[in-house]
Amino acid sequence: MIYNIISLCIFVSCFVTIKTDTPCAARQISGQSVVCVCNATYCDDFTRDEPEQGSYKIYTSSESGLRFNKSEGTLGESTLCLLCSNTFEIQPDKTHQEIQGFGGAVTDAAGINWKSLDSTIRDYLIKSYYSNKGLEYNFVRVPIGGSDFSTRAYAYNELPENDVNLSNYTLSPEDYEYKIPMIQAINSASSVPVNIMGTTWSPPVWMKTNNAYTGVSRLKAEYYQTYADYHIKFMEQYAAENITIWGITTTNEPLNGVLGIIPFNCLGWTASELGSWIAKYLGPTVRNSTFKDIKILTGDDQRYSVPLYFNVLVAKYPEALDYIDGVGVHYYANVIVPAEILDISIDQYPEKFLLGTEACAGFLPTDTKVLLGSWDRANSYIKAILQDLNHEVSGWIDWNLCLDTTGGPNWASNFVDSAVIVNATAQEFYKQPMYYALGHVSKFVPKGSLRIEVSESKGLLQSSIPNAAFLTPRNTTVLVLANTGGNRKVKVKRSDDSMVLDLIANSIVTVEFNN
């Protein structure tokens, strides 16, 4: 009997351990919010709780220091709320785009910082992003060759020059030392298939008109087929390491190589040139290969480039539509280009998808590169994510999964911020407020979710609260709210159900309820 009681206690103890979240080890940053510190003995994590029928779960992160704070409530019939500043009516019968998912980039810099940590801390970092007790990411973007977030400018098959057959195509030491081990660790930690997307910043310089990694350039016409083969070779090399590529983009930020205003790896394309290459070379080469089912994304540049590298491109080369699956869009020009440009560009092509493929904070020359604990940057992230999702974007991939305390390494000194900052000297890493902003969507809106309509009504002199809602494959409804103001009371309605939520100042709130 005593043995049975002890056994039962052990069982219950184990069960509680599995279900209990590990809270943030908060470190207050002067003038900012908190970061959550992870080291060899401690790292915060959390689980998503399944909402029971007739109830809802609430998760709150805030400038005041809350991180995925959990609470719950019971759904009721629609009632009047005189003190509610805003009312949100969820309309599940009005559906929009299907969600592809969320993730971050495994660059050389991310791999270098990850490998600078002891093995236990490395494991914490990967699980923080990709496990069921982390953000449940399902995307990885990886440079094909080097990017600015490398310690040098490089590509594959740099020698011999003019090697049209790519006879010396081998991966770099950085692939074997950093990127491949990090991706393999991600695949091991994830409970769902991880979509891995490859992007070239620059091919070897002998393929380019300026014979340089940076500056104004084009791909030499005699290497159009070679550059298509370059991508096939990459997928073959990664397949040999048991890494399956989900998709590729058609070159990172092609306008950089047209305008020549950035100091790092690039290749320029006009819409006509890119359309010709996709229609006559890349598309047929991929679709006639063993990688025929991968996704091909054009664009991979700022919002203002979407009409150019998609609409103008397909107008000039309509046959390119047979090969293009989607359009990649970056974050950096959002403040000057309205999101409506995305709707206008994609509405005629419901079979194609938009995907946010790169974003980071601290990218402007005047910015503090790493700003630990910045809630303003978390606000910028969540508002951008919700805005993109409300304009047909099907997912969002952050830039470097981790950087060091200076925002690098970066061979071109193009330092920026990251959702996770690694301090190798202290053997710890810091989860920034941006990390939690990302998680308020990625954790609760899995691949296969559908965005649904939300109508918002506001009281007199009340400001709008950025929001988005989804039907998930888990048979739940998810609503995400970004309260950038003071304490507010809001009402949420769906059919005959309703709830009243108290939103604390400067907070991000995710609400989930059973359908």
KOLGURO-173415 format. One record per residue (C-alpha): x, y, z; residue number from 1. Coordinates in pm, 1 decimal, padded with zeros to 6 digits. Example, Ala and Ser with C-alpha at 12.3 -4.5 7.8 and 13.67 -1.06 7.14 Angstrom:
KOLGURO-173415
((01230.0,-00450.0,00780.0),1) ((01367.0,-00106.0,00714.0),2) 
END
This chain:
KOLGURO-173415
((00000.0,00000.0,00000.0),1) ((00275.3,00243.8,00095.8),2) ((00460.9,00147.6,-00222.5),3) ((00148.3,00223.0,-00427.8),4) ((00106.0,00562.4,-00263.1),5) ((00471.0,00648.8,-00326.8),6) ((00434.4,00536.1,-00688.6),7) ((00123.3,00748.0,-00727.4),8) ((00299.7,01050.8,-00582.0),9) ((00590.9,01004.7,-00817.7),10) ((00349.8,00973.9,-01111.6),11) ((00159.0,01288.3,-01010.5),12) ((00484.6,01475.7,-00953.7),13) ((00608.6,01382.6,-01300.3),14) ((00275.7,01481.6,-01452.2),15) ((00282.5,01821.7,-01282.6),16) ((00641.7,01877.6,-01392.1),17) ((00545.9,01811.1,-01752.1),18) ((00250.0,02052.2,-01739.2),19) ((00408.6,02333.8,-01539.9),20) ((00561.4,02625.8,-01725.7),21) ((00906.1,02755.0,-01634.2),22) ((00870.5,03130.9,-01575.6),23) ((01092.2,03401.0,-01720.7),24) ((01413.4,03472.2,-01530.3),25) ((01358.3,03843.5,-01573.8),26) ((01641.7,04093.6,-01587.4),27) ((01528.6,04454.2,-01582.1),28) ((01703.7,04674.1,-01836.6),29) ((01733.9,05038.5,-01739.7),30) ((01489.5,05251.6,-01937.2),31) ((01341.6,04946.3,-02109.6),32) ((01137.4,04637.0,-02029.6),33) ((01287.7,04305.1,-01916.6),34) ((01478.0,04032.8,-02097.9),35) ((01443.0,03668.4,-01997.0),36) ((01781.3,03512.6,-01920.4),37) ((01871.5,03154.2,-02014.0),38) ((02186.0,02971.6,-01902.5),39) ((02303.9,02615.3,-01847.0),40) ((02077.3,02560.8,-01546.2),41) ((01763.9,02758.1,-01632.5),42) ((01552.8,02870.7,-01926.9),43) ((01188.2,02972.8,-01937.2),44) ((00937.9,02776.0,-02141.7),45) ((00561.7,02744.5,-02166.4),46) ((00289.3,02524.3,-02302.9),47) ((-00027.4,02615.9,-02483.3),48) ((-00329.0,02500.6,-02279.2),49) ((-00618.3,02346.8,-02467.7),50) ((-00932.5,02556.9,-02410.7),51) ((-01231.5,02357.2,-02293.7),52) ((-01571.2,02395.7,-02452.7),53) ((-01738.8,02715.3,-02337.0),54) ((-01417.2,02866.7,-02199.9),55) ((-01124.1,03066.8,-02329.3),56) ((-00753.3,03095.4,-02250.6),57) ((-00567.9,03427.3,-02238.7),58) ((-00191.9,03480.4,-02276.1),59) ((-00044.8,03823.4,-02198.0),60) ((00300.0,03978.0,-02241.4),61) ((00358.2,04338.6,-02142.2),62) ((00605.9,04619.8,-02110.4),63) ((00565.3,04585.5,-01732.6),64) ((00727.9,04242.4,-01748.4),65) ((00459.7,03978.8,-01805.8),66) ((00566.5,03702.8,-02045.1),67) ((00293.4,03467.5,-02172.5),68) ((00104.2,03517.1,-01847.2),69) ((-00192.4,03277.5,-01844.1),70) ((-00550.2,03336.7,-01737.7),71) ((-00889.0,03201.8,-01843.4),72) ((-01256.4,03279.5,-01851.9),73) ((-01599.0,03147.7,-01945.3),74) ((-01781.3,03246.8,-02260.5),75) ((-02121.6,03407.8,-02207.7),76) ((-02409.3,03542.5,-02407.1),77) ((-02375.2,03884.9,-02564.7),78) ((-02419.2,04154.9,-02303.2),79) ((-02379.1,04529.1,-02292.5),80) ((-02039.4,04658.8,-02174.8),81) ((-02062.9,05029.3,-02099.9),82) ((-01697.6,05055.5,-01998.2),83) ((-01557.9,04878.3,-02307.3),84) ((-01353.5,05108.6,-02529.1),85) ((-01352.7,04871.9,-02829.2),86) ((-01564.5,04582.0,-02948.8),87) ((-01436.4,04309.4,-03180.0),88) ((-01679.3,04091.8,-03371.1),89) ((-01523.6,03774.1,-03509.1),90) ((-01682.0,03649.0,-03831.0),91) ((-01563.5,03290.3,-03887.3),92) ((-01768.1,03251.1,-04205.8),93) ((-01554.4,03516.5,-04379.7),94) ((-01223.8,03340.6,-04444.5),95) ((-00908.3,03464.1,-04612.4),96) ((-00561.3,03317.0,-04676.4),97) ((-00424.3,02992.0,-04538.7),98) ((-00128.9,03032.6,-04304.4),99) ((00205.6,02880.1,-04406.4),100) ((00379.5,02944.0,-04074.2),101) ((00652.3,03134.0,-03892.6),102) ((01025.4,03106.2,-03835.1),103) ((01369.9,03261.7,-03845.0),104) ((01698.1,03245.4,-04034.5),105) ((01996.6,03016.7,-03980.4),106) ((02275.9,03242.1,-04102.1),107) ((02647.9,03194.8,-04044.1),108) ((02617.7,03456.1,-03768.5),109) ((02334.6,03270.1,-03598.0),110) ((02531.0,02944.3,-03614.9),111) ((02850.4,03105.5,-03484.1),112) ((02667.9,03250.0,-03183.9),113) ((02480.9,02927.2,-03120.3),114) ((02802.4,02723.6,-03129.1),115) ((02967.2,02968.4,-02884.8),116) ((02739.5,02833.5,-02611.7),117) ((02774.8,02512.9,-02412.3),118) ((02569.6,02221.0,-02540.3),119) ((02295.5,02249.3,-02277.2),120) ((02239.4,02616.8,-02354.1),121) ((02241.5,02545.8,-02728.9),122) ((01966.1,02293.5,-02668.4),123) ((01764.8,02550.6,-02473.2),124) ((01798.6,02801.6,-02755.4),125) ((01675.7,02564.4,-03024.8),126) ((01386.6,02439.8,-02811.4),127) ((01291.6,02798.4,-02726.3),128) ((01208.5,02849.9,-03091.3),129) ((01107.8,02512.2,-03235.9),130) ((00978.6,02281.3,-02962.4),131) ((00627.9,02241.2,-02820.1),132) ((00743.6,02433.5,-02513.3),133) ((00880.1,02715.2,-02727.8),134) ((00741.2,02926.6,-03010.7),135) ((00662.8,02624.1,-03229.8),136) ((00827.3,02777.1,-03537.8),137) ((00800.4,02572.3,-03856.8),138) ((01019.7,02773.7,-04097.7),139) ((01393.5,02818.4,-04147.2),140) ((01546.3,03051.2,-04404.2),141) ((01908.6,02972.9,-04491.7),142) ((02150.5,03161.9,-04717.9),143) ((02278.3,02969.4,-05019.7),144) ((02644.8,03058.0,-04969.4),145) ((02734.4,03372.5,-04779.2),146) ((02537.2,03679.4,-04676.9),147) ((02636.6,03994.0,-04493.0),148) ((02580.3,03795.8,-04171.8),149) ((02893.4,03594.4,-04242.8),150) ((03252.7,03670.2,-04148.2),151) ((03351.4,03698.0,-04517.1),152) ((03196.1,03739.1,-04859.9),153) ((03182.1,03404.8,-05039.3),154) ((02982.0,03177.3,-05268.1),155) ((03007.8,02815.6,-05378.4),156) ((03222.2,02712.4,-05678.5),157) ((03426.2,03032.3,-05672.1),158) ((03700.9,02845.2,-05858.2),159) ((03761.5,02756.1,-06132.3),160) ((03627.0,03070.4,-06292.8),161) ((03383.8,03044.8,-06583.3),162) ((03300.5,02689.9,-06475.1),163) ((02971.9,02654.5,-06660.4),164) ((02928.3,02294.8,-06539.4),165) ((02992.7,02379.9,-06172.6),166) ((03248.5,02101.7,-06151.9),167) ((03383.6,02221.2,-05815.4),168) ((03052.9,02284.3,-05637.0),169) ((03108.0,02211.2,-05268.6),170) ((02956.3,02353.4,-04955.4),171) ((03156.3,02591.8,-04738.4),172) ((03317.5,02522.6,-04398.9),173) ((03044.3,02748.9,-04255.4),174) ((02776.7,02509.6,-04378.6),175) ((02936.5,02209.3,-04211.3),176) ((03040.6,02390.1,-03893.4),177) ((02740.0,02612.5,-03829.1),178) ((02435.9,02604.5,-04056.9),179) ((02387.6,02232.1,-04107.8),180) ((02433.6,02138.8,-03736.7),181) ((02190.0,02412.6,-03634.4),182) ((01927.6,02301.2,-03888.0),183) ((01970.3,01937.9,-03783.7),184) ((01916.6,02039.2,-03420.1),185) ((01603.9,02229.3,-03523.8),186) ((01465.9,01928.6,-03710.7),187) ((01527.3,01712.8,-03405.2),188) ((01352.2,01954.1,-03169.4),189) ((01044.1,02015.3,-03380.7),190) ((00736.5,01793.8,-03362.4),191) ((00621.1,01912.1,-03706.6),192) ((00799.2,01920.8,-04045.0),193) ((01019.9,02230.2,-04074.0),194) ((00999.2,02418.8,-04404.1),195) ((01355.1,02510.8,-04504.8),196) ((01390.3,02786.3,-04761.7),197) ((01715.5,02869.8,-04939.2),198) ((01810.4,03213.7,-05070.0),199) ((02116.1,03327.8,-05265.3),200) ((02260.0,03672.6,-05190.2),201) ((02525.0,03653.4,-05462.6),202) ((02656.5,03381.2,-05692.1),203) ((03034.3,03351.8,-05749.7),204) ((03164.7,03677.0,-05892.4),205) ((03263.9,03524.2,-06227.4),206) ((02891.8,03492.2,-06307.9),207) ((02837.8,03866.8,-06256.2),208) ((02890.0,04167.8,-06479.1),209) ((03089.7,04361.8,-06218.8),210) ((03304.0,04068.2,-06099.2),211) ((03236.0,04163.8,-05735.7),212) ((03012.1,04051.5,-05450.2),213) ((02875.7,04402.4,-05390.7),214) ((02770.0,04691.7,-05610.2),215) ((02560.4,04731.1,-05926.2),216) ((02556.3,04402.4,-06113.2),217) ((02365.8,04165.0,-06337.8),218) ((02397.4,03796.1,-06408.0),219) ((02589.6,03741.1,-06730.2),220) ((02356.7,03597.2,-06994.3),221) ((02586.7,03302.9,-07063.3),222) ((02537.7,03187.4,-06702.1),223) ((02157.1,03190.7,-06683.3),224) ((02143.2,02810.5,-06698.5),225) ((02444.5,02778.9,-06469.3),226) ((02275.0,02992.1,-06203.2),227) ((01966.4,02770.2,-06220.6),228) ((02192.0,02465.1,-06180.2),229) ((02360.9,02640.9,-05886.8),230) ((02034.9,02607.9,-05689.9),231) ((01990.5,02242.1,-05784.2),232) ((02343.6,02167.3,-05663.1),233) ((02266.9,02335.3,-05330.8),234) ((01959.7,02119.5,-05276.7),235) ((02157.6,01807.9,-05367.9),236) ((02432.1,01893.8,-05119.3),237) ((02183.0,01958.2,-04837.1),238) ((01989.1,01642.0,-04922.8),239) ((02315.2,01451.7,-04872.9),240) ((02308.7,01585.5,-04513.8),241) ((01948.0,01465.8,-04469.7),242) ((01810.2,01818.9,-04497.7),243) ((01513.5,01860.7,-04731.2),244) ((01465.5,02200.2,-04891.8),245) ((01102.3,02319.2,-04898.8),246) ((01157.2,02617.7,-05125.1),247) ((01391.4,02874.1,-05275.8),248) ((01364.5,03242.6,-05356.9),249) ((01497.7,03394.1,-05675.7),250) ((01774.5,03607.1,-05513.5),251) ((01770.0,03820.4,-05200.5),252) ((01666.2,04184.9,-05250.2),253) ((01738.8,04214.3,-05624.1),254) ((01688.9,04591.8,-05617.6),255) ((02008.8,04619.3,-05411.7),256) ((02207.6,04506.2,-05715.2),257) ((02021.8,04752.3,-05937.2),258) ((02062.5,05059.1,-05714.9),259) ((02402.0,04974.2,-05561.8),260) ((02335.1,05151.7,-05231.5),261) ((02414.8,04870.7,-04987.1),262) ((02763.8,04747.5,-04891.6),263) ((02701.8,04371.3,-04892.9),264) ((02638.8,04069.0,-05117.5),265) ((02380.6,04125.5,-05389.9),266) ((02277.8,04052.5,-05748.1),267) ((02063.0,04287.5,-05953.4),268) ((01764.4,04190.0,-06166.1),269) ((01518.0,04391.3,-06371.2),270) ((01165.1,04249.3,-06386.5),271) ((01219.2,04145.4,-06747.2),272) ((01550.9,03973.9,-06675.2),273) ((01413.6,03788.3,-06375.1),274) ((01102.1,03685.0,-06564.4),275) ((01311.2,03547.3,-06848.5),276) ((01537.1,03354.9,-06610.2),277) ((01243.2,03200.6,-06421.5),278) ((01044.4,03112.5,-06734.2),279) ((01326.8,02975.9,-06946.3),280) ((01585.9,02848.3,-06699.3),281) ((01506.5,02819.9,-06327.6),282) ((01147.4,02698.9,-06361.0),283) ((01205.6,02424.3,-06619.7),284) ((01527.9,02315.8,-06447.5),285) ((01360.3,02275.0,-06109.5),286) ((01038.2,02115.7,-06236.6),287) ((01233.7,01861.1,-06441.5),288) ((01457.7,01767.8,-06148.2),289) ((01416.3,01545.3,-05844.9),290) ((01323.9,01867.7,-05660.1),291) ((01024.3,01936.7,-05882.8),292) ((00787.9,01989.1,-05587.4),293) ((00977.3,02267.3,-05410.8),294) ((00824.9,02614.0,-05383.7),295) ((00968.4,02894.6,-05597.5),296) ((00921.8,03246.5,-05456.4),297) ((00993.5,03555.4,-05661.6),298) ((01056.3,03902.9,-05520.4),299) ((01216.7,03854.1,-05177.9),300) ((01243.5,04231.7,-05147.9),301) ((01053.3,04525.9,-04994.2),302) ((00680.4,04592.1,-05028.5),303) ((00733.0,04846.4,-05304.1),304) ((00903.9,04581.2,-05518.6),305) ((00612.5,04335.0,-05521.0),306) ((00435.6,04490.7,-05823.0),307) ((00768.1,04500.0,-06009.3),308) ((00896.6,04149.9,-05940.0),309) ((00555.5,03986.9,-05961.8),310) ((00294.0,04182.9,-06157.9),311) ((00523.8,04347.0,-06412.6),312) ((00730.7,04028.6,-06433.8),313) ((00433.9,03806.4,-06520.1),314) ((00295.9,04066.2,-06761.3),315) ((00622.0,04041.7,-06955.8),316) ((00662.6,03665.5,-06908.6),317) ((00319.5,03512.8,-06835.4),318) ((00469.8,03164.4,-06867.0),319) ((00665.4,03236.4,-06546.3),320) ((00335.2,03193.2,-06358.0),321) ((00359.3,02821.4,-06429.7),322) ((00664.2,02805.8,-06202.1),323) ((00607.1,03074.0,-05937.4),324) ((00435.5,02955.6,-05618.6),325) ((00458.0,03273.1,-05414.4),326) ((00611.9,03612.6,-05351.2),327) ((00855.0,03696.6,-05071.8),328) ((00827.8,04035.9,-04903.9),329) ((01059.5,04210.3,-04655.4),330) ((00979.4,04436.3,-04361.9),331) ((01211.6,04732.6,-04394.3),332) ((01001.7,04972.6,-04604.8),333) ((00673.1,04911.9,-04424.9),334) ((00662.9,05258.9,-04270.0),335) ((00666.4,05427.0,-04612.5),336) ((00462.2,05181.0,-04821.7),337) ((00097.7,05104.7,-04736.5),338) ((00005.6,04739.1,-04692.8),339) ((-00274.2,04774.7,-04949.2),340) ((-00010.5,04732.6,-05219.2),341) ((00001.3,04364.2,-05121.0),342) ((-00373.3,04315.0,-05176.0),343) ((-00362.0,04488.4,-05512.6),344) ((-00069.4,04275.1,-05626.6),345) ((-00194.3,03932.6,-05522.3),346) ((-00575.6,03951.4,-05548.0),347) ((-00582.0,03841.9,-05912.7),348) ((-00383.0,03528.8,-05828.7),349) ((-00557.3,03341.7,-05545.5),350) ((-00347.4,03031.3,-05612.7),351) ((-00026.3,03218.9,-05523.7),352) ((00080.3,03318.5,-05170.9),353) ((00265.9,03605.1,-05007.2),354) ((00525.1,03522.9,-04741.5),355) ((00715.1,03759.9,-04513.8),356) ((01072.5,03641.1,-04564.1),357) ((01289.1,03882.0,-04362.2),358) ((01256.0,04131.9,-04076.7),359) ((01472.0,04280.1,-03802.8),360) ((01494.3,04586.0,-03580.8),361) ((01789.1,04822.4,-03555.0),362) ((01855.1,04829.8,-03930.1),363) ((01863.1,05207.2,-03980.6),364) ((02207.5,05374.4,-03968.4),365) ((02095.7,05592.7,-03676.9),366) ((01953.2,05302.9,-03473.9),367) ((02106.6,05152.9,-03163.8),368) ((02186.6,04812.6,-03304.2),369) ((02111.4,04590.2,-03004.0),370) ((01863.4,04746.8,-02765.4),371) ((01808.9,04499.0,-02485.3),372) ((01459.6,04493.4,-02339.9),373) ((01305.8,04726.1,-02598.2),374) ((00926.2,04709.5,-02582.4),375) ((00903.8,04961.4,-02867.9),376) ((01065.2,04703.1,-03094.3),377) ((00822.3,04437.2,-02976.8),378) ((00540.1,04678.5,-03061.2),379) ((00683.5,04738.3,-03407.4),380) ((00706.5,04364.4,-03466.2),381) ((00355.9,04270.7,-03354.7),382) ((00193.9,04558.5,-03544.0),383) ((00385.2,04468.3,-03861.2),384) ((00298.0,04099.3,-03829.4),385) ((-00072.5,04168.4,-03776.9),386) ((-00082.5,04422.4,-04057.2),387) ((00084.9,04183.0,-04300.5),388) ((-00146.9,03898.2,-04203.1),389) ((-00447.5,04124.6,-04255.2),390) ((-00324.6,04193.6,-04608.1),391) ((-00296.7,03836.5,-04736.9),392) ((00056.0,03754.9,-04612.7),393) ((00056.1,03385.9,-04517.3),394) ((00346.5,03378.1,-04272.9),395) ((00642.1,03569.0,-04130.6),396) ((01009.2,03470.7,-04113.9),397) ((01229.0,03671.1,-03879.3),398) ((01594.6,03738.6,-03967.7),399) ((01883.1,03592.9,-03760.8),400) ((01766.0,03347.7,-03493.8),401) ((02037.4,03487.7,-03266.2),402) ((02313.4,03748.4,-03273.8),403) ((02584.7,03861.1,-03033.6),404) ((02567.5,04167.3,-02810.3),405) ((02693.0,04393.5,-03091.3),406) ((02438.4,04261.6,-03342.7),407) ((02677.7,04047.2,-03543.2),408) ((02905.8,03911.4,-03665.5),409) ((02860.1,04085.3,-03999.7),410) ((03148.6,04126.7,-04244.4),411) ((02996.1,04448.6,-04387.2),412) ((02934.0,04600.2,-04040.2),413) ((02559.7,04591.2,-04110.5),414) ((02476.7,04512.3,-03747.6),415) ((02112.5,04479.1,-03633.3),416) ((01903.5,04348.1,-03343.1),417) ((01762.7,03999.3,-03291.9),418) ((01485.3,03834.4,-03091.7),419) ((01756.5,03637.4,-02908.5),420) ((02092.4,03787.6,-02810.5),421) ((02382.7,03560.3,-02714.8),422) ((02641.4,03660.9,-02455.3),423) ((02912.4,03398.3,-02505.1),424) ((03136.1,03542.6,-02232.5),425) ((02865.5,03499.7,-01968.4),426) ((02740.9,03177.2,-02131.7),427) ((02382.5,03297.1,-02143.7),428) ((02131.3,03427.0,-02392.8),429) ((01854.6,03683.9,-02363.8),430) ((01502.7,03652.1,-02497.0),431) ((01403.5,03997.6,-02610.6),432) ((01046.6,04134.8,-02600.5),433) ((01047.6,04078.0,-02980.2),434) ((01075.2,03704.6,-02914.8),435) ((00749.1,03707.7,-02718.3),436) ((00579.3,03930.6,-02977.0),437) ((00657.4,03669.2,-03241.3),438) ((00537.0,03390.0,-03015.2),439) ((00198.6,03547.9,-02956.3),440) ((00123.3,03454.7,-03316.7),441) ((00351.2,03161.1,-03404.7),442) ((00260.7,02953.6,-03097.4),443) ((-00113.2,02976.1,-03151.0),444) ((-00155.7,03004.5,-03530.0),445) ((-00010.5,02684.3,-03678.2),446) ((00033.9,02598.3,-04043.6),447) ((-00303.9,02535.3,-04205.3),448) ((-00490.4,02799.4,-04005.2),449) ((-00724.7,03034.8,-04191.6),450) ((-00740.0,03405.2,-04125.8),451) ((-01095.9,03519.4,-04060.7),452) ((-01262.8,03858.3,-04063.4),453) ((-01273.6,04079.1,-03753.6),454) ((-01479.5,04398.8,-03739.8),455) ((-01384.0,04655.8,-03476.1),456) ((-01604.0,04928.3,-03336.2),457) ((-01458.8,05202.6,-03116.6),458) ((-01597.8,05435.7,-02860.3),459) ((-01572.4,05812.5,-02900.4),460) ((-01208.5,05929.7,-02915.5),461) ((-01084.4,05572.1,-02877.3),462) ((-00797.9,05448.2,-03093.1),463) ((-00799.7,05124.2,-03286.6),464) ((-00623.6,04816.7,-03144.1),465) ((-00427.2,04617.9,-03404.4),466) ((-00578.3,04271.0,-03430.4),467) ((-00612.6,03952.9,-03635.1),468) ((-00815.9,03634.2,-03593.2),469) ((-00780.6,03278.2,-03717.8),470) ((-00950.2,02940.9,-03735.7),471) ((-00691.7,02676.1,-03652.6),472) ((-00662.5,02305.8,-03741.1),473) ((-00698.3,02245.2,-03365.2),474) ((-01066.5,02343.2,-03397.7),475) ((-01011.0,02665.5,-03207.1),476) ((-01043.9,03035.8,-03279.4),477) ((-00746.6,03261.2,-03200.5),478) ((-00758.3,03639.0,-03163.1),479) ((-00440.7,03845.0,-03123.7),480) ((-00457.6,04201.9,-02990.4),481) ((-00176.1,04456.8,-02966.2),482) ((-00265.7,04718.1,-02706.5),483) ((-00018.6,05001.7,-02753.0),484) ((-00197.0,05235.3,-02511.2),485) ((-00309.6,05239.6,-02148.0),486) ((-00530.9,04999.1,-01956.4),487) ((-00841.7,04916.0,-02159.1),488) ((-01151.8,04702.0,-02134.1),489) ((-01268.0,04546.0,-02460.1),490) ((-01547.3,04316.3,-02569.7),491) ((-01511.3,04021.7,-02808.6),492) ((-01816.0,03870.4,-02980.9),493) ((-01858.7,03559.1,-03191.6),494) ((-02214.5,03456.6,-03281.1),495) ((-02395.5,03427.3,-02946.0),496) ((-02075.3,03402.5,-02743.2),497) ((-01894.6,03696.6,-02592.0),498) ((-01620.8,03785.7,-02347.4),499) ((-01492.6,04101.3,-02183.0),500) ((-01115.8,04136.5,-02156.9),501) ((-00908.2,04368.1,-01941.8),502) ((-00601.2,04466.6,-02144.4),503) ((-00318.0,04608.0,-01936.5),504) ((-00114.5,04897.4,-02071.2),505) ((00133.6,04825.9,-02350.3),506) ((00055.8,04460.3,-02384.4),507) ((00012.3,04185.7,-02642.4),508) ((-00275.7,03947.7,-02579.1),509) ((-00364.2,03618.0,-02746.7),510) ((-00706.4,03469.8,-02677.7),511) ((-00799.3,03115.5,-02780.3),512) ((-01134.1,02943.0,-02746.6),513) ((-01284.1,02615.2,-02859.4),514) ((-01510.1,02625.6,-03163.7),515) 
END
